[in-house]
């Protein structure tokens, strides 16, 4: 057993033929610690000998970087439906050119944001509708869903304090009002309740090392 009670992922796969990789996504509002937890999981798996592809949406490809600049840093209004379509375009290219090839090689893909973010931010935050936004993303990705989605849940007011402490300019979504982020959080929790077999919901107010141990335990179980 490794730290945090999780079994060794290398030992779990020893002697088995190569199989499809593992797709892990991190979700939650802005400021909940997704980047920190993704980095800790990456380090743990890499140390155990797994090949890891760490990426994000938007921005995981060259095309994605251009789209990221538009949807997060464009000065001026972007129509909500146009915003949803831009995210879907990034996702279609990202999955086709990076995620699916990595999974086919047997790699572990660790991704910051995916379909659930669009459902929460555009579907609920922008009030475009859950099913419409989800169906758009499922079409864009050919129906690809993660093996596990880690939802880091935190009160938006506490998350805003973390963002304020970073002393960096807010992007377009971070700068939205409190009621927007409240809708986003509620939608994330609704999505998790609907798919408990896929989601691992963690209280992001807990210490990062405790959260990392819970994530490792879940991933080790999947690798086993």
DRENDOGU-706656 format. One line per field, with one value per residue (C-alpha): residue number from 1; x, y, z. Coordinates in Angstrom, 1 decimal, always signed. Layout:
BEGIN
k = [NUM:...]
px = [X:...]
py = [Y:...]
pz = [Z:...]
% end
This chain:
BEGIN
k = [1:2:3:4:5:6:7:8:9:10:11:12:13:14:15:16:17:18:19:20:21:22:23:24:25:26:27:28:29:30:31:32:33:34:35:36:37:38:39:40:41:42:43:44:45:46:47:48:49:50:51:52:53:54:55:56:57:58:59:60:61:62:63:64:65:66:67:68:69:70:71:72:73:74:75:76:77:78:79:80:81:82:83:84:85:86:87:88:89:90:91:92:93:94:95:96:97:98:99:100:101:102:103:104:105:106:107:108:109:110:111:112:113:114:115:116:117:118:119:120:121:122:123:124:125:126:127:128:129:130:131:132:133:134:135:136:137:138:139:140:141:142:143:144:145:146:147:148:149:150:151:152:153:154:155:156:157:158:159:160:161:162:163:164:165:166:167:168:169:170:171:172:173:174:175:176:177:178:179:180:181:182:183:184:185:186:187:188:189:190:191:192:193:194:195:196:197:198:199:200:201:202:203:204:205:206:207:208:209:210:211:212:213:214:215:216:217:218:219:220:221:222:223:224]
px = [+0.0:+1.1:+0.6:-3.0:-4.0:-4.0:-2.4:+0.5:-0.8:+2.2:+1.7:-2.0:-1.3:+1.8:+1.5:-1.6:-1.8:-1.9:-5.4:-7.3:-6.0:-7.7:-9.5:-9.7:-11.2:-11.2:-14.2:-15.4:-15.8:-12.9:-10.5:-11.2:-7.8:-8.2:-4.7:-3.1:-4.8:-4.2:-0.5:-0.4:-2.1:+0.2:+3.3:+2.0:+1.2:+4.4:+6.5:+4.7:+5.8:+2.5:+2.6:+0.5:-0.9:-2.0:-4.1:-6.9:-9.9:-9.9:-6.2:-4.9:-3.9:-2.7:-6.3:-7.5:-5.1:-6.7:-10.2:-9.1:-8.0:-11.4:-13.7:-11.7:-9.9:-11.8:-12.8:-16.4:-19.6:-19.8:-23.3:-24.0:-24.7:-21.6:-19.6:-21.0:-20.2:-16.6:-16.1:-17.6:-15.3:-12.3:-13.5:-14.1:-10.6:-9.0:-10.6:-9.9:-6.2:-5.0:-7.3:-8.4:-4.9:-3.5:-6.2:-5.6:-1.9:-2.9:-1.9:-3.6:-5.2:-5.6:-7.7:-8.7:-12.4:-14.5:-18.1:-19.5:-17.9:-19.9:-23.1:-22.5:-21.1:-23.0:-26.0:-26.7:-24.6:-25.6:-29.1:-28.8:-30.2:-28.5:-29.6:-28.9:-25.3:-24.6:-25.9:-23.8:-20.6:-21.5:-21.9:-18.6:-16.7:-18.4:-19.9:-16.6:-17.1:-14.4:-13.8:-13.8:-14.6:-13.3:-15.5:-13.9:-16.8:-16.4:-18.6:-18.2:-17.5:-14.6:-13.3:-13.4:-11.2:-8.6:-8.8:-8.4:-5.3:-3.7:-3.7:-4.2:-6.7:-10.0:-10.9:-14.4:-16.0:-14.2:-15.4:-19.1:-21.4:-22.1:-25.5:-23.8:-21.3:-24.0:-25.9:-22.7:-22.0:-25.5:-25.4:-22.1:-23.6:-26.7:-24.6:-22.6:-25.8:-27.1:-23.9:-22.4:-20.5:-18.5:-18.1:-15.9:-17.2:-14.7:-14.9:-12.3:-12.0:-10.1:-6.2:-4.8:-2.9:-6.1:-7.9:-5.0:-5.1:-8.8:-8.2:-5.3:-7.5:-10.2:-7.8:-5.9:-9.2:-9.8:-6.4:-6.8]
py = [+0.0:+3.5:+6.7:+7.5:+3.8:+3.5:+0.4:+0.8:+1.4:-0.3:-3.4:-3.4:-3.7:-5.9:-9.0:-7.8:-7.1:-3.5:-2.1:+1.1:+4.0:+5.8:+9.1:+11.2:+14.7:+17.4:+19.6:+22.4:+26.1:+28.6:+28.6:+25.1:+23.6:+21.5:+22.4:+21.4:+18.0:+17.2:+17.9:+15.6:+12.8:+13.2:+13.0:+9.9:+8.0:+9.0:+7.9:+4.5:+4.2:+5.1:+7.3:+10.4:+13.0:+16.1:+18.5:+21.1:+22.6:+24.9:+25.2:+21.6:+22.0:+24.9:+25.4:+25.2:+28.0:+30.3:+29.4:+29.9:+33.4:+34.2:+32.6:+33.7:+36.8:+38.5:+42.1:+42.6:+40.5:+37.0:+35.6:+32.7:+30.3:+31.3:+30.7:+27.2:+26.5:+27.7:+25.4:+22.5:+23.2:+23.1:+19.9:+18.2:+19.0:+18.2:+14.8:+13.8:+14.8:+14.4:+12.5:+9.5:+8.8:+8.8:+6.5:+4.1:+4.0:+3.0:+6.3:+7.9:+11.2:+13.8:+16.7:+20.0:+20.5:+18.6:+18.2:+18.8:+22.3:+23.3:+21.9:+23.8:+27.1:+27.4:+25.2:+26.6:+29.7:+31.1:+29.4:+27.7:+24.4:+21.2:+18.8:+21.1:+21.8:+18.2:+16.8:+19.3:+18.2:+14.5:+15.0:+16.9:+14.1:+11.1:+10.3:+10.0:+10.2:+10.1:+6.9:+9.1:+12.7:+14.3:+17.2:+19.6:+21.3:+24.6:+27.5:+30.2:+32.9:+30.8:+30.2:+33.9:+34.6:+32.1:+33.9:+37.3:+36.0:+35.0:+38.7:+37.9:+39.5:+37.5:+35.9:+36.4:+33.5:+34.2:+37.8:+36.7:+37.7:+35.6:+34.2:+32.9:+30.9:+29.7:+28.2:+26.6:+25.0:+23.7:+22.2:+20.4:+18.8:+17.8:+16.2:+14.3:+13.0:+11.7:+9.7:+8.6:+5.7:+8.3:+11.1:+11.4:+14.4:+16.0:+18.9:+21.2:+23.0:+20.0:+20.0:+19.2:+16.1:+14.6:+15.2:+13.7:+10.6:+10.1:+10.7:+8.1:+5.6:+5.9:+5.8:+2.8:+0.9:+1.6:+0.5:-2.7]
pz = [+0.0:-0.7:+1.3:+1.9:+1.8:-2.0:-3.6:-6.0:-9.5:-11.0:-9.0:-9.9:-13.6:-13.5:-15.6:-17.4:-21.1:-22.2:-22.1:-22.8:-20.7:-18.0:-18.4:-15.2:-15.1:-12.4:-12.0:-9.8:-9.6:-10.0:-7.1:-5.7:-6.3:-9.4:-10.7:-7.4:-7.3:-10.9:-10.4:-7.3:-9.1:-12.1:-9.8:-8.0:-11.2:-12.9:-9.9:-10.2:-13.8:-15.5:-18.7:-17.9:-20.3:-18.4:-20.2:-19.8:-21.5:-23.2:-24.2:-24.4:-28.1:-30.3:-31.6:-28.0:-26.9:-29.5:-28.3:-24.7:-25.4:-27.0:-24.3:-21.2:-22.2:-25.0:-24.1:-24.8:-24.9:-26.3:-26.9:-24.6:-27.5:-29.3:-26.1:-25.7:-29.4:-29.0:-26.0:-28.0:-30.9:-28.6:-27.1:-30.4:-31.6:-28.2:-27.9:-31.5:-31.6:-28.0:-25.6:-27.7:-29.1:-25.5:-24.3:-27.2:-26.2:-22.7:-21.1:-18.1:-19.2:-16.4:-17.5:-15.9:-17.0:-19.5:-20.5:-17.0:-16.9:-20.0:-18.5:-15.3:-16.7:-20.0:-19.2:-15.7:-15.4:-18.7:-18.4:-21.8:-20.5:-19.2:-21.9:-24.8:-23.7:-22.7:-26.0:-27.9:-26.1:-26.4:-30.2:-30.3:-28.5:-30.0:-26.6:-24.7:-20.9:-18.2:-16.2:-13.1:-12.4:-9.3:-8.2:-5.8:-4.0:-2.3:-1.3:-4.0:-1.4:+0.0:-3.5:-4.3:-1.3:-2.7:-6.1:-4.4:-2.6:-5.9:-6.9:-10.6:-13.0:-13.2:-16.5:-18.0:-16.0:-12.7:-12.9:-13.0:-10.2:-7.1:-8.3:-11.4:-9.4:-7.1:-10.1:-11.3:-8.0:-7.7:-11.2:-10.5:-7.4:-9.4:-12.1:-9.4:-7.7:-11.1:-11.8:-8.5:-10.2:-12.2:-9.7:-6.6:-4.7:-2.2:+0.2:-1.2:+2.1:+3.5:+3.4:+0.0:+1.1:+2.4:-0.8:-2.8:-0.7:-1.5:-5.2:-5.2:-3.5:-6.1:-9.0:-7.6:-7.4:-11.1:-12.1:-10.1]
% end
